[in-house]
Amino acid sequence: MTEQSITCIACPVGCDILVRGENDNISDIMGGQCEKGKEYARIEFTHPARTLTTVIRVNRAETTLIPVRSDKPIPRNMLLPCMEIIKDTVVMAPISIYDSVIPNIMGTDVNIIATGTAL
């Protein structure tokens, strides 16, 4: 059985929650002050995901890099493989905020979008 201590980020309180279980089977959730926190801990224990923020190279622009992020969280185990794709990608200017620069990265149904502009 695995035991994981999780600090909840569902609200500003930051409760400590202890989750026990194995893979997708949770046997016990202790701590937390609300159901939102328990749901956050459940998801973090079974399928952790993160919003990916980084920069991507740009050609034919005043700048050589623009900031980008994922439009949805990416499974944590996919972050480094996604970064390998981003590292090897070069986009062409002009790029506007919220333009999708890498659609459906690695079949995750997550788009990498621009959070800056390149003219």
C-alpha positions in Angstrom: 0.0 0.0 0.0 1.2 3.5 -0.9 0.9 6.5 1.4 1.2 10.0 0.0 1.1 13.3 1.7 -0.5 16.0 -0.4 -0.8 19.7 0.2 -4.1 20.8 -1.3 -4.1 23.8 -3.7 -7.9 23.9 -4.2 -8.2 27.0 -2.0 -5.8 29.3 -0.1 -5.9 27.3 3.1 -3.4 24.7 1.9 -4.6 21.7 3.9 -2.3 18.7 4.4 -4.1 15.5 3.2 -2.8 12.0 3.6 -3.9 9.5 1.0 -3.5 5.7 1.2 -4.1 3.3 -1.6 -2.7 1.4 -4.5 -2.8 2.6 -8.1 -6.4 3.8 -8.7 -7.8 2.2 -5.5 -7.9 4.7 -2.6 -8.5 3.1 0.8 -8.3 6.2 3.0 -8.2 10.0 2.7 -7.4 11.8 5.9 -7.2 15.5 6.6 -8.5 18.4 4.6 -11.4 20.7 5.5 -13.6 20.4 2.5 -14.8 18.1 -0.3 -12.9 20.1 -2.9 -9.7 19.3 -1.1 -10.5 15.6 -0.9 -11.4 15.5 -4.6 -8.1 17.3 -5.4 -6.2 14.8 -3.3 -8.0 11.9 -5.1 -7.1 13.1 -8.5 -3.5 14.0 -7.5 -3.0 10.5 -6.1 -4.5 8.6 -9.1 -3.9 10.8 -12.1 -1.6 13.8 -11.4 -1.4 16.4 -14.1 0.2 19.8 -14.5 -0.1 22.9 -16.7 3.1 23.1 -18.7 4.7 26.5 -19.1 7.8 27.2 -21.1 9.1 29.1 -24.2 9.3 28.1 -27.9 11.6 29.3 -30.6 10.3 31.7 -33.3 11.7 32.5 -36.7 11.2 35.8 -38.5 10.3 37.8 -35.5 11.8 40.6 -33.4 12.3 38.1 -30.6 13.7 34.5 -30.8 11.5 33.1 -28.0 7.9 33.4 -27.0 6.2 32.1 -23.8 3.7 29.2 -24.2 1.6 27.0 -22.0 -0.7 24.1 -22.2 -4.4 25.0 -22.5 -5.2 22.1 -20.0 -3.2 20.1 -17.5 -1.0 17.4 -19.0 -0.5 14.0 -17.3 2.6 14.4 -15.2 4.3 11.4 -16.8 3.9 13.1 -20.2 5.6 16.4 -19.2 9.2 15.5 -20.2 8.2 13.8 -23.5 6.1 16.9 -24.4 9.1 19.1 -23.6 11.2 17.1 -26.1 8.7 18.0 -28.8 8.5 21.6 -27.8 12.4 21.8 -27.7 12.5 20.7 -31.3 9.7 23.0 -32.5 10.3 26.3 -34.2 7.2 28.4 -35.2 7.0 31.2 -37.7 5.9 34.7 -36.8 3.5 36.4 -36.6 2.1 34.7 -33.5 -0.6 36.2 -31.3 -1.7 35.4 -27.8 -3.8 32.2 -27.6 -2.7 31.0 -31.0 -2.3 27.2 -30.9 1.4 26.6 -31.8 1.3 22.8 -31.2 -2.2 21.3 -31.4 -3.0 18.0 -29.6 0.6 17.5 -28.4 1.4 13.8 -28.3 -2.3 12.8 -28.7 -3.2 14.2 -25.3 -6.0 16.5 -26.5 -4.0 19.4 -25.1 -2.9 22.3 -27.2 0.3 24.3 -26.6 -0.8 28.0 -26.9 1.1 31.2 -27.1 0.9 33.5 -24.1 2.9 36.3 -25.8 3.2 37.7 -29.3 5.9 37.5 -31.9 5.7 40.0 -34.8 
